[in-house]
Amino acid sequence: MNTFANDIAAEQYLKYQEEGFTMPVGSILAKESITVSIKKKKARPGPLLMMTKMEAGSIPETNDWLYTGIQPNGKTMKVKQSFCHDCHEPYEDSDFLAYPIEEVRLGQ
């Protein structure tokens, strides 16, 4: 997956800091995804998955992250916030961000 960060997020995100920080309000991270058809043995674009850091206290159940997604056809996905945040929960020390392992990071 490719990860994109807006200008607000980029400075902090690209440090790949493992703990002890909070992303700035207005940070937007977007990840491209692919889906693979085992039957057809083909890969195709999957949803664009995004998370936006909102104002402190605005979404306490997700620590102020808003999770959204857009299908390849441009339609907005209906996303249960808990569905996304439950996977991010173990990364509390890094403001709920899970970084790719160093071996697959292409750079800044």
N, C-alpha and C positions, 0 to 999 in steps of 0.2 A: 504494500500500500504506500502511496505517496502521501505525505503530510504537508499541508500548506498552512502558513501562519500569516495573519495580517500584520501590518506594521506595529500595532500596539503589542501583539503577542511575540513577535519575532525575537526581540532582544532577550527576553527572559527564556523563551522556549528553546532557543538555539544554544543556550548554555548547557543543556541536558543535566541540570542540577538535580540531584537525586532526592533532596529533602530541604525543608526549612524555607520555603518561599510560597508566595501567593501570586498567581497571575494577575496582571492589571485588569481592571474593569474595562470591558470593550474588546478584550482578547477574543479572537476567533481562530479556531483551528479547524481545518477541513481535511478529511482523509478520503482519497479515492479508494474504491474497492472494486473487486472483480468477482464474478460468480463463474463457477466452472460446472459445465454439464458433463457428468460422467458418461452419460449415455451417448451424447454427441461428440464427446472428447473435444469440447471447444470452450474457450474462455470468452467472456463478454463483459462489458462494463457493468458494474454493480452500482449501488447507491453512493452518493456523495454524503458522507457522514460528518456532521459538524457539531462543535460545542462552542458556546459563547459564554464568556464570564460576565455575569450581570452584577448590578449594584449589590453591595453587602446587605444581607438580610432579605433579598427579594425572592429567593427560592431556597429556603433553609433545608428542605429535604434532599437537595442535590448540591449543597454547599455553594449555591448561587451559579451553578452551571446550567445552561439551557441546552438540551440536546435536540438536534433536528436532523433531518435527512431529506435528500432530494433524489428521486428515482431517475434513471437515465433518460426517461421520457419527459423530464422536467416537472413532474408532479411531486408535490410535497408529501412526505411520508407522515403517517400518524404514528408518532413515537411516544411510547410510555416512558416518562422520565425515569422511573425506577428500573426499567429494563436496561437502560444504558448505564445508569449510575451504579447499579449493583455490581457491574463488572469493574467499574473504576474505584469502588469502595476500598480495596486493599492498598490503594496508592495515596492515602490521606496525607502522608508526609511530603508528597510532591504535588500538592493541590489537585489530587485525583488524576494526574497525568501518568500514563504508562509510556515510557519512551521505547523506541526500537532498540534492540541490542546493538552495541557498537559496531559489530562486524557488518551490519547491513545499512548503517547510516552513510548516505552519500556525501554529506557535507552541508555547508551553509549557503 
